[in-house]
Amino acid sequence: MNFWKGKKVRLRGVEPSDAETFFRWNLDSEMSRQLEFVWPPVSGERVRDFVRQQSLKMLEQDAFTWVIEDAEGHAVGTIATHHCEPQHGTFMYGLHVAREHTRKGYAAEAIGIVLKYYFEERRYQKATVSVHSYNAASVALHEKLGFRREGALRRMIYTNGEYFDQLWYGLTKEEWEASPFKL
């Protein structure tokens, strides 16, 4: 049994060979808008260097970046933990699934694997995620998984000529354990 494998996805570390996939993903401006902002174009060499550096990283201060693969072994996205606070037992994560792979359950299962790891293996007690208010798919996903909306910072995101709220969602270990979506 592989801890990092579910029914639909497998999480794995970043490999140098992922550079072309990351470069292709970077060309999707709407995807970058969902994550942060519309990024300026970067060179293939810059992407190769970034991916090479990511491929060398281990779990650092409990943070890590995984590539999400589908059942056929194709990279469909990434999930990365950050702001890991072992003293308080809290962590955050960011998620990306390429447009052509959305709405197939990959994001939910990847989140479930990461939650299981941090709650059951790393002794964390709460996950927090920030979602842009215009990202209805991410809002719906996190609410379906049992995350509770904990607040909103008004007009914190500027994109496409408009201001949007930054929404904060949280899920405790106990809420996750009671969830029908627990792996």
N, C-alpha and C positions, 0 to 999 in steps of 0.2 A: 504494500500500500504506500502511495506517495502522498504525503501531507498536502502538497501543493497542487494536487490534481482533483478536480471536481468532475461532474458529469459532462459539463460543456467546455470547461477551460482548464488550462494548466498555467500556473505562474512560474516564471523562471527568471533568472538574472539576465541583464542586458549583455548581449554579445556584440563584438565588433562588426559582425556581419549584419547587424540590424541597422547600420548607418543608412543604407538606401531607403529602407522603410521609414525611418525617422525623417529623412530628407523629403520623401513624398508626403508624409503627414504634415510637415512644416509648410507645404505649398497650399494647404487648405486654410484660407484666411478665416472662414466662418468657424472652423474648429478652434483656431487660436483665439478667436473672439469669445468662444464659450469658456475657454480655460483662463485667459488673462486679458489679452488685447491683441490687435492685429500686429503681428511681428513683422519687422522689416525682413526682406529676403536675406538669407545667409548662405555662404558658400557651402558646397559639398564638403570641402576640406574642414570647415568649421564644425559641421555636423559630425563628420567622421571623428574629429578630435573629441568632441563632447561625448559621443557614444563610446569611444575608446576609454575615456576617463570613467564613465559610468560602469563599464564592464569590469573595471578593476576594483570597484568599491565593494566593501563587505558591509555588514550591518554596522553602521557608525552612529553612535549615540541613539541606538534603537531605530534609526531611520534607514529606509531602503527603497529602491526602485525595482519593480518587477515588470517584465513584459507579460502581457496576457496573450496566451495562444489559444486558438480554437482546437477542437478535437483532431483536426487534420495537421496541427502543428504550425499553422499560419499565425503570425503576429497580428492581433486585432486591436491592441491598445496597450496602455500602461496604467499602473497604479503605484503611487509613491507615498510612503508615510513621511511625516515631518513634524516638527514641534513636539517631539516625544519627551515627556516629562515623567521619568520614572518615580520621582519623589511623590508626585501627585497622582500618578497612574493615568495620565491623560495623553492622548496623541491625536494628530490630525492626519488627513490623507487627501490626496488629489487623484483624480481619475480621468482617463481619456480613453474613449473607444472610437476608432475611426468610423466616419459616417456610414460607410458601406456595411459595417458590422453592428450597428445599433439595433436595439429592440429585438435582440435574440437571447437575452438573459445573461450575456457575458459579464456585464458590469455588476449585476447583482451577485453572481457567483464569485467573482473576483473579490468584491467587498466582503462577502461571507468568509472566504478563506483568510483574508487579512484580519478580520475581526476575530476569528477563531484563534489565529496565531497570537495576536496581542492579548486577548482575554485569557486564553488557556495556557499559553506557553511563556508569555512575557510578564504576566501579572498586572496588566493594565486594567483599569476599571471603567474608562469612558473614552469614546471616540467622538470627535467633533469634526464637522465638515462645513466649509463655506460654499454657498451656492449663489450665483448671480440670479437675481429675481426674474430675468427674462429667460432663464434656462428651465423651461417648464418640464422637460424630460427629466432633468436631474432632481428637481423639486419632487416630482411624482415618484421617482425611484426611491429616494431617501425616505419619503413618507410611507411608501409601501413596505420598506424594510423595517419600519418601526422607529425611525429617527423622529425626534420631536423638535419642532421649531422653537428655538430658544430666544431668538431675537432677530432684529433687523437693524442694520446701519443704513440710514437713508442716504440716497444719492452718493454712494461711495464708488460706483463704477461708471465710467464714461466710455461709451462706444457707439459707433454709428450715429454720432450727432446727438445722443441722448444720455441722460443720467439714469442710473438704475440703483436699486437697493442691493446690499450684500446681506444675504440671509444666512443665519447660523443654525445648524442642526446638530443635535447631540443624541448619543445612544449610550446608555450605561450597560455594564456587563449583565446586570439583572434583567434589564429590558430585552437585551439580546437573547439571554437564556430562555425567556418566555416567548420569544418570537417564533412564529411558524416557519420563518425563513432561516433559522439557525441550521448550519450544516452539521 
